Amino acid sequence: MKRTSLILSSLAMALMLAVGSLIFLTSAQAEKSNVQKEAVAEQTVTFTIEKMTCAACPITVRKAMESVDGVKSVSMDFKAKTATVIFDSSVTSVQKIGAASTNAGYPASPVS
């Protein structure tokens, strides 16, 4: 009787370990998949910006572009008259970001 009980206990322990490992592996794979999806959705685009003539212009453009949902960051280069935008392409588009700058008075178009 004791031997049967010991075998059943060992089998139960092995089953619990196997289930725990399976749950861990499944959650690790799901996390890796989510990270891959985020990387695919994140894009970086550089825009040429027209009509930037003073030091305040890049601030206006940056604020306009950052107001678009999905934009993660905007980096301005006044000398080059460009804005580099990192955004989530599953939330917004290059066209929406360019339109935000254009609507603020500074026409923007993506660099080819």
N, C-alpha and C positions, 0 to 999 in steps of 0.2 A: 504494500500500500504506500509506504513512504517513497519508494522508488518512482511509482506512478505520479505521485504528488510532486516530486522533484522534477521529473520530466515535464509535467504540465507547467510548472512554475518557470522552468527554463524556456519553454516554448512561448509562454506569455511574455516573458522579458524580451525574447528575440523579436517577437511580433511588434512590441511597443517600440523597440529600437528601429525596426524597419519602417514603421509608420512615421516615426519622428524624422528619420532621414529623408523619407519621401516628401514630407511636408517642407523640410528645409530646402531640399533641391528644387521643389516646385516654386517656392517663394523666391529663391535666388534667381531662377530662370525668368520669372515674371518681372523682377526688378531689373534684370539685364535687358529685357525686352523694352521696358519703359524708358530706360536710358538711351537705347538705340533709337526709339521713336522720337525722343526729345532732340537728339543729335540730328536726325533727318529733318525735323520741323524747323530747327534753328538755321537761319540764313543770314549772310552778311552781304549787303549791297552798298556800293558807293554811288552817290548822286552828285551830279554837277549842279550847282546852285547859281542862278542868275540874280543880278541886281544887288549883290552884297557889296555895299560901298563903305560901311563904317563898322566899328567894333561892336555895335549893338545888334547888327543884322544877324550874325551867327546865333546870338542868344534867342532871337525871335524864331529862327528856323528850327533850332534845337527843341525849343518848347513846343512848337507846332507838331514836329515829328514825334516827340515823346508822348504827346497827348493821344496818339493813335493806339488803341488796344492791341497788345501783342508786341509792341516795340519794347525791347529790353534795354538798349542803349543807343545813344547818338553821339558821335564824335565829329566835331567840326574842324575844318582846316580853312581859316579865312584866306590865307595867302593863295591856296590852290583853288578856292571857291568850291569846296566839296564837303559832303557830309557822308560819313560811313555809319550805316545803321545795322544793328543786330536785332533780328525780330523773329517771331514765331510764325512761320508761314502757314500754320494750320489755323491761325487766328486772323492774320491780316495779309495784305499783298503789297508788292512794290508800288502798284498804282495808287493805293490808298495813302501810303506814306508820302509819295510824291505830290499827291493832291493836297495833303495837309500843308506842305510848304508853299505850294502854288497859291492856295487860298489865303495864306498869310502874306502874300505879296512877293514871294520869291520862287519863281518857277524852278522846279526840280525835275531832272530826268536822270535815269540810271545810266551809269557809264557802261559802255559796251565792252 
